Amino acid sequence: MIEVRNLVKKYGTHLAVDHLDFKLEAGRVYGFLGPNGAGKSTTMNIMTGYLGATEGQVIIGGHDILREPEAAKRQIGYLPEQPPLYMEMTVREYLEFAAELKKVPRREREEAVDEVERLVKLRGVENRLIKNLSKGYRQRVGLAQAVLGYPDIIILDEPTVGLDPQQIVEIRELIRRLGRKHTVILSSHILAEVREVCDYILIISKGRLVAADTPENLEKMLGESDTVEIETETAPPAVEELLKDIPEIERVIIRERTDGITRAHIKEKKQEDVRARVFSAFAANGQTLLTLRRLSVSLEDVFMELTQKETVPEALVRKDAAEEESREGDEENDGGL
């Protein structure tokens, strides 16, 4: 559905997008993640034809966005971070105008506008001026114009910004429904939102793709956490003394000592499990452990790990989701061998 080939964008000497390559298949919700300044919005603006690339290609449904812009853009609905709204128009006027720009046939426009108003829950405010709407409702109007005409690809840049908690839940459910029939690309700083809504995640850092896989696989690929958390009434110096002779421990990090409780993180050496040894060391010295647990790897951990490193394990970068599915199918046909 979308293919990005060797995409480069330079602003003077600044390299905003650094030779990006990836493919997106139909019928999935993709999360597009990266820290501020990573090149997310620049990439999305190039993908939608708002911005030209220095090098490379973006192919939308078989059409080059630069060479065949009209054919490519016809397949895209886009909600930028700042919705392109005309404040002096009413909601209805704006959506009818957007439908005309999108070349929705005249006889179908009224029904199409009615449908997106119901879908995004704009009923009751359709005759109000956009300038008099709250930020949350303006965001809904922007989302409605992106969905209008039901394009094959819907690109949403921070779609829940400015919405209240109830509206956020409703928009997330809408994104899930859209993902059943459309390719949806969602950019968000809310990692819990991405984890909940997206089928597949692409993470970019410093203009480069550093990971591409399902949320579950990204968490698994970094492996189990190598950190064990303990809470004990034992004072910090005594904790360090108790654990210093356990060879599987790389280091002990005392997090805090409050209300008579010491909280510490124990970093394990690779492929070691120190929990039994730690428990035995405390028990042998008559000391009580209040908590002994392994810290789990979350999407937040994955994001921080990948965006703060200069290099990323090759296994984490999977440029073509369909290729991975094909590989898994071959394994099943071979009896999993």
Secondary structure, 3 states (H helix, E strand, C coil): CEEEEEEEEEECCEEEEEEEEEEECCCCEEEEECCCCCCHHHHHHHHCCCCCCCEEEEEECCEECCCCHHHHHCCEEEECCCCCCCCCCEHHHHHHHHHHHCCCCHHHHHHHHHHHHHHCCCCCCCCCEHHHCCHHHHHHHHHHHHHCCCCCEEEEECCCCCCCHHHHHHHHHHHHHHHCCCEEEEECCCHHHHHHHCCEEEEEECCEEEEEECHHHHHHHCCCCCEEEEEECCCHHHHHHHHCCCCCEEEEEEEEEECCEEEEEEEECCCCCCHHHHHHHHHHCCCCEEEEEECCCCHHHHHHHHHCCCCCCHHHECCEHHHHHHHHHHHHHCCCC
